[in-house]
Amino acid sequence: MLEMLRIALPSIVTMTSYTVMQFIDGLMVSRIRPIDPVNLAAQGNGGMAAWVVMGASIGLFGVINTYVAQNLGAGRPERGSAYGWSAIWMAMAMAAVAIPYALVVPSIYAALGHHEPLITLESRYAQILIFGAFFTMAARGLANYFYGLHRARVVMIAALVCNVSNVLLNMLLIFGRQGMAPTGWVVIDAPAASITAFADAIGLDGLGVAGAAYATVSGAAIELFIPLALFLSPRMNRLYATRAAWRPSRAAMSDIIRIGWPGALMMINEIFCWAFLMTYLLAAAGRAAGEDPVVHNTAGWIALRYMHVSFMPAIGLSFAVTAVVGRCLGMRRPDLAERRAWLGLRLTLTYMGLCAAAFVLFRGPMSRAFIPAEMSPEQAQTLVRVASHVLIAAAVFQIFDAAAITMLGALRGAGDTVWPGVLTIVLSWGCIVGGGWLIVALVPNLGSLGPWIAASTYIVLLGLGLLTRFIRGRWREITLLDPESKPLPAAEPERPLVTIAEPS
């Protein structure tokens, strides 16, 4: 437990800090004057469009954690440095390729049936994030390097600095001297007043939703430069030869692509399916129920902010599971790897089970937190009703989501990525896209709750499928490192592995 928590806690804090950042971002955007739910919908939709690009890097670079951890377990940590550099070079190439996609984003939204002012706001937000995607993708790649090296605190510190910077820049760039409508949260409203005074002194007008995008890109740049500075430091170079590996490595990139492509494809596919749900199905369901589609879209984003509170820390724990399983297998100890995976699952089940209970018991107050006092009572009532229904649907699948997230991390640590990728693609298209569309067409009176029922079905089936895959044990037969690598001396079965995290 101590070993798992030592690695997992910084990862959990990191992912929780992202959740807090997204939560506060949404809270701030909902306070743009004049009050209109279209702002929150635009930020959510635009972010989803940008993550179609960045999600590919997240899925691809996740295996850097695996390779670095297995080389660490095999007693060759310096061989992991080439994978860190490969993330930087590959992020640069992927960011350049994404630029044409940014230019056609408005046309994509128009084809989905969106109208002004939503199209302009969401397109601008998405384009800014895509143009700054290098910082986000490279930061995620280096984060996986440090996760694999069992140095998750580096990632945690970078993420915390990034998020604090993002919040302060949000207050400055979103609202400028016009100021933010009160949120009722002292920790936000108090510094916001000082930022407004500063913006007034320099004559800076707020940029609205676009300001939130600029703040996010600036925060991502900060998040990259902190671990990059440590990566290039004399001490890291002395221990792990990080500077010597700066040239693009065909072998390391081939390894990342060979094992990581299913994860990249899975991530792109999943983001696309969820984007289809959030940007099209929810609005279509609202129209089918005879209600404002923007309100249903906004209610979905309110509920999703709370789902982030549940699954983002769980993803942080899954990074630790990947690192621990990978290191145990590098030591040729699959028995330890299996025990650590089950321990990670127990921790995730406990946390997400508590979140499920909160979603049911406090769904009303949680939904109202995003509704300003200036909003019309009719809109506010509809938002609370729809968001509350979605939170109940989310509570149903929390336990299965915990199994899916943890088992995916364990299988990735072993290099088992193809089968989970295929399962994810089949289920997401069958349940989210196909099932969601059928429910809207056949049971329109459910409104946006219908697509969420389809999404819940997807997560339940995915969790059961990945759990079954791990239990069957095919992951034990996978070998990633070359056969002549010599493992470290075998530890006692329950001896913590953290004592050899930093070889001299």
GIDAQUI-V316712 format. One record per residue. N is the residue number from 1. OMEGA is omega in whole degrees, -180 to 180 (none if undefined). Layout:
n=<N N>
omega=<OMEGA OMEGA>
//
This chain:
n=<1 2 3 4 5 6 7 8 9 10 11 12 13 14 15 16 17 18 19 20 21 22 23 24 25 26 27 28 29 30 31 32 33 34 35 36 37 38 39 40 41 42 43 44 45 46 47 48 49 50 51 52 53 54 55 56 57 58 59 60 61 62 63 64 65 66 67 68 69 70 71 72 73 74 75 76 77 78 79 80 81 82 83 84 85 86 87 88 89 90 91 92 93 94 95 96 97 98 99 100 101 102 103 104 105 106 107 108 109 110 111 112 113 114 115 116 117 118 119 120 121 122 123 124 125 126 127 128 129 130 131 132 133 134 135 136 137 138 139 140 141 142 143 144 145 146 147 148 149 150 151 152 153 154 155 156 157 158 159 160 161 162 163 164 165 166 167 168 169 170 171 172 173 174 175 176 177 178 179 180 181 182 183 184 185 186 187 188 189 190 191 192 193 194 195 196 197 198 199 200 201 202 203 204 205 206 207 208 209 210 211 212 213 214 215 216 217 218 219 220 221 222 223 224 225 226 227 228 229 230 231 232 233 234 235 236 237 238 239 240 241 242 243 244 245 246 247 248 249 250 251 252 253 254 255 256 257 258 259 260 261 262 263 264 265 266 267 268 269 270 271 272 273 274 275 276 277 278 279 280 281 282 283 284 285 286 287 288 289 290 291 292 293 294 295 296 297 298 299 300 301 302 303 304 305 306 307 308 309 310 311 312 313 314 315 316 317 318 319 320 321 322 323 324 325 326 327 328 329 330 331 332 333 334 335 336 337 338 339 340 341 342 343 344 345 346 347 348 349 350 351 352 353 354 355 356 357 358 359 360 361 362 363 364 365 366 367 368 369 370 371 372 373 374 375 376 377 378 379 380 381 382 383 384 385 386 387 388 389 390 391 392 393 394 395 396 397 398 399 400 401 402 403 404 405 406 407 408 409 410 411 412 413 414 415 416 417 418 419 420 421 422 423 424 425 426 427 428 429 430 431 432 433 434 435 436 437 438 439 440 441 442 443 444 445 446 447 448 449 450 451 452 453 454 455 456 457 458 459 460 461 462 463 464 465 466 467 468 469 470 471 472 473 474 475 476 477 478 479 480 481 482 483 484 485 486 487 488 489 490 491 492 493 494 495 496 497 498 499 500 501 502 503 504>
omega=<-180 179 -179 -177 179 179 -172 -173 176 178 180 178 179 -178 176 179 175 179 179 180 -180 179 -179 176 179 180 -179 -179 179 -179 177 179 -5 -177 -179 179 -179 -178 179 178 -180 179 -180 -180 -180 177 179 178 179 -178 171 177 -174 179 178 -179 -180 178 -178 -174 179 -178 173 174 -178 -177 -180 -179 -179 175 176 179 179 178 -179 -174 -178 179 179 -175 180 179 175 178 180 178 -179 -179 -179 177 179 -180 -178 179 179 -180 -176 -175 178 177 -180 -176 -178 -180 179 179 178 179 178 179 178 177 178 -178 176 3 -176 -176 -178 -177 -176 180 180 179 -179 -176 179 180 -179 179 177 -173 -179 -176 -179 -176 179 178 179 178 178 177 179 174 -178 174 -179 179 -178 177 -175 -180 177 179 -179 -179 180 -179 -180 178 178 -175 177 178 -179 -179 -180 178 174 -179 -178 -170 180 -169 -178 -178 177 177 -176 173 -175 177 -174 179 -175 -177 177 -175 -177 178 180 179 179 179 178 178 179 179 179 -179 -179 176 -177 175 180 -180 178 -177 178 178 177 179 178 179 180 179 178 177 179 178 177 -179 177 -171 -179 178 178 178 178 180 -178 -176 180 -178 179 179 180 -177 -169 177 -175 -179 -177 -175 -170 -178 177 -178 179 -179 -179 179 178 177 -179 -179 -176 -179 -173 -175 178 178 178 179 179 -178 178 -179 -177 178 179 -179 178 176 177 177 -171 -173 -178 -173 -178 178 179 179 177 177 -180 179 179 -178 -178 -178 179 179 179 176 180 179 177 179 175 -180 -178 176 179 174 176 178 -179 -170 -179 173 177 176 175 178 180 175 178 178 177 -178 -177 179 179 -179 178 179 173 175 -177 178 179 178 176 -180 -179 -180 180 179 179 177 177 179 179 179 -178 179 -179 -177 -176 173 176 177 179 179 179 180 -178 -172 -173 -175 -180 178 180 179 -177 -179 -178 -175 180 180 -178 -178 -179 -178 -179 179 -179 -179 180 179 180 -178 -177 -180 178 178 -180 179 176 177 179 180 -178 -174 -176 -178 -180 176 177 179 -179 -177 -177 -178 176 177 180 179 178 178 178 -177 179 -174 -174 -177 176 179 179 180 -179 -179 -178 -176 -177 178 -179 -175 -174 -176 -178 -179 179 180 180 -179 178 -178 -173 -178 -174 -177 176 -177 -177 175 -180 177 179 174 177 179 178 178 179 -176 178 -179 179 179 179 -179 -179 177 178 179 -179 -178 -179 168 178 -179 -180 -175 -175 178 180 -177 -179 -171 -176 177 -177 -180 174 176 -178 176 171 -174 -176 -180 179 -178 -170 -177 -179 -176 -175 -180 -179 none>
//
